[in-house]
Amino acid sequence: MCLFLGFEYKASEKMADRVRMPSAASIVARSYPDKIIGIENTLPWHLRTDLQLFKKRTLGHAVIMGRKTFESIGKPLPNRVNIILSRSKLDILDEYPSVKWAADPETALYFADVDSIISGNKEFFIIGGEQIYNLFNKFMNRVFVTDVFCGNINGDAKFDVDFAAGDVGKRSEWIIKREEEYPKTVSDDYPFRVTEYRRRMPLHRYRVKEEAMGRVPDVEAFWLSKDMHLTHVDQNDAQLNFWESLDQ
Ligand SMILES: NC(=O)c1ccc[n+]([C@@H]2O[C@H](COP(=O)([O-])OP(=O)(O)OC[C@H]3O[C@@H](n4cnc5c(N)ncnc54)[C@H](OP(=O)(O)O)[C@@H]3O)[C@@H](O)[C@H]2O)c1
């Protein structure tokens, strides 16, 4: 077994061309107990402390979001590669180099994998909204859930995962790693609780070299656009090492 930028790959005959990809995590704030996350493309609350936690966790990592969530934020999240899912090409790509357009979930995962590998991150984040959480739920190994104690509210988007439920007669797939309560304050509309869930049996994704290299036509441009993001890894070395290490 060898390590490159913290990622394992197995050099046995069968696994020679397989590399373990970074892990998907997600972050969501939802009303308790109704699981509402948004209304008319906006958040139903203002929780400054929770936004600060979100920023601290995601900074420097790739984030995947839906086109509607991107529009609700209004601009790219700074110091993160923003991967936006939309079936139509985004017209803001020239304006914001940190934005990557993904026309399908596979391309979004590919961009997140590449960014994480060359940035030395073991994880990237799925940050909503409802459609995008639903697309990627099966890949998430770690989920930060903020339960907002706001009572019953109207909403049109939900995060409907039940972390306590298991298949009939089986225990939950999830364990609680950490939980913390926060009070209502002048800058937090409601009290809330943040729970970190970990998947009991993490799902590992692998790629083979040929698939990864041939996946996106503008991969060269993607590497080049990473200049502003790479501080601790030399871009070209990382790119070369990553692929060449598979041959060793
Ligand atoms: N509370 C929270 O933590 C939180 C976090 C994030 C968002 N939100 C809220 O969630 C709401 C938005 O959620 P939403 O579900 O309506 O929208 P969304 O998930 O943010 O974005 C949906 C869009 O993603 C694109 N998309 C979806 N599936 C795709 C696929 N398979 N391939 C390519 N593109 C795909 C489509 O864009 P096109 O139509 O352009 O093709 C679709 O309209 C807002 O109210 C927002 O404020 C809450």
The ligand as an SDF file (V2000), in Angstrom:
LIG
                    3D

 48 52  0  0  0  0  0  0  0  0999 V2000
  -30.5930   25.1690    5.3290 N   0  0  0  0  0  0  0  0  0  0  0  0
  -29.5580   24.7840    4.6150 C   0  0  0  0  0  0  0  0  0  0  0  0
  -28.5830   24.2270    5.1590 O   0  0  0  0  0  0  0  0  0  0  0  0
  -29.5820   24.9850    3.1450 C   0  0  0  0  0  0  0  0  0  0  0  0
  -28.4420   24.7050    2.3620 C   0  0  0  0  0  0  0  0  0  0  0  0
  -28.5100   24.9130    0.9780 C   0  0  0  0  0  0  0  0  0  0  0  0
  -29.6760   25.3650    0.4120 C   0  0  0  0  0  0  0  0  0  0  0  0
  -30.7600   25.6090    1.1850 N   0  0  0  0  0  0  0  0  0  0  0  0
  -32.0270   26.0350    0.6180 C   0  0  0  0  0  0  0  0  0  0  0  0
  -32.4710   25.0360   -0.2870 O   0  0  0  0  0  0  0  0  0  0  0  0
  -33.2830   25.6580   -1.2940 C   0  0  0  0  0  0  0  0  0  0  0  0
  -32.7660   25.2560   -2.6800 C   0  0  0  0  0  0  0  0  0  0  0  0
  -32.8860   23.8540   -2.8390 O   0  0  0  0  0  0  0  0  0  0  0  0
  -33.4710   23.2390   -4.2030 P   0  0  0  0  0  0  0  0  0  0  0  0
  -33.5980   21.7720   -4.0120 O   0  0  0  0  0  0  0  0  0  0  0  0
  -34.6870   24.0080   -4.5950 O   0  0  0  0  0  0  0  0  0  0  0  0
  -32.3670   23.6230   -5.2910 O   0  0  0  0  0  0  0  0  0  0  0  0
  -30.8100   23.2030   -5.4170 P   0  0  0  0  0  0  0  0  0  0  0  0
  -30.6500   21.7800   -4.9830 O   0  0  0  0  0  0  0  0  0  0  0  0
  -29.9720   24.2260   -4.7480 O   0  0  0  0  0  0  0  0  0  0  0  0
  -30.5660   23.3600   -6.9760 O   0  0  0  0  0  0  0  0  0  0  0  0
  -31.3890   22.6750   -7.8840 C   0  0  0  0  0  0  0  0  0  0  0  0
  -30.8080   22.8060   -9.2590 C   0  0  0  0  0  0  0  0  0  0  0  0
  -29.6350   21.9880   -9.3790 O   0  0  0  0  0  0  0  0  0  0  0  0
  -29.5360   21.5130  -10.7200 C   0  0  0  0  0  0  0  0  0  0  0  0
  -29.6030   20.0540  -10.7290 N   0  0  0  0  0  0  0  0  0  0  0  0
  -30.3340   19.2420   -9.9610 C   0  0  0  0  0  0  0  0  0  0  0  0
  -30.1280   17.9530  -10.2860 N   0  0  0  0  0  0  0  0  0  0  0  0
  -29.2210   17.9510  -11.3010 C   0  0  0  0  0  0  0  0  0  0  0  0
  -28.5990   16.9390  -12.0890 C   0  0  0  0  0  0  0  0  0  0  0  0
  -28.8740   15.6250  -11.8720 N   0  0  0  0  0  0  0  0  0  0  0  0
  -27.7310   17.2970  -13.0370 N   0  0  0  0  0  0  0  0  0  0  0  0
  -27.4510   18.6210  -13.2670 C   0  0  0  0  0  0  0  0  0  0  0  0
  -27.9940   19.6220  -12.5420 N   0  0  0  0  0  0  0  0  0  0  0  0
  -28.8810   19.3000  -11.5810 C   0  0  0  0  0  0  0  0  0  0  0  0
  -30.7040   22.0990  -11.4910 C   0  0  0  0  0  0  0  0  0  0  0  0
  -30.2670   23.3350  -12.0250 O   0  0  0  0  0  0  0  0  0  0  0  0
  -30.8400   23.9050  -13.4370 P   0  0  0  0  0  0  0  0  0  0  0  0
  -32.2790   24.1600  -13.1800 O   0  0  0  0  0  0  0  0  0  0  0  0
  -30.0390   25.1320  -13.7000 O   0  0  0  0  0  0  0  0  0  0  0  0
  -30.6060   22.8120  -14.4610 O   0  0  0  0  0  0  0  0  0  0  0  0
  -31.7150   22.3330  -10.3890 C   0  0  0  0  0  0  0  0  0  0  0  0
  -32.7040   23.2940  -10.7010 O   0  0  0  0  0  0  0  0  0  0  0  0
  -33.1830   27.1540   -1.0650 C   0  0  0  0  0  0  0  0  0  0  0  0
  -34.3170   27.5790   -0.3090 O   0  0  0  0  0  0  0  0  0  0  0  0
  -31.9430   27.3150   -0.2040 C   0  0  0  0  0  0  0  0  0  0  0  0
  -31.9680   28.4660    0.5830 O   0  0  0  0  0  0  0  0  0  0  0  0
  -30.7220   25.4320    2.5300 C   0  0  0  0  0  0  0  0  0  0  0  0
  1  2  1  0
  2  3  2  0
  2  4  1  0
  4  5  1  0
  4 48  2  0
  5  6  2  0
  6  7  1  0
  7  8  2  0
  8  9  1  0
  8 48  1  0
  9 10  1  0
  9 46  1  0
 10 11  1  0
 11 12  1  0
 11 44  1  0
 12 13  1  0
 13 14  1  0
 14 15  2  0
 14 16  1  0
 14 17  1  0
 17 18  1  0
 18 19  2  0
 18 20  1  0
 18 21  1  0
 21 22  1  0
 22 23  1  0
 23 24  1  0
 23 42  1  0
 24 25  1  0
 25 26  1  0
 25 36  1  0
 26 27  1  0
 26 35  1  0
 27 28  2  0
 28 29  1  0
 29 30  1  0
 29 35  2  0
 30 31  1  0
 30 32  2  0
 32 33  1  0
 33 34  2  0
 34 35  1  0
 36 37  1  0
 36 42  1  0
 37 38  1  0
 38 39  2  0
 38 40  1  0
 38 41  1  0
 42 43  1  0
 44 45  1  0
 44 46  1  0
 46 47  1  0
M  CHG  2   8   1  16  -1
M  END
$$$$
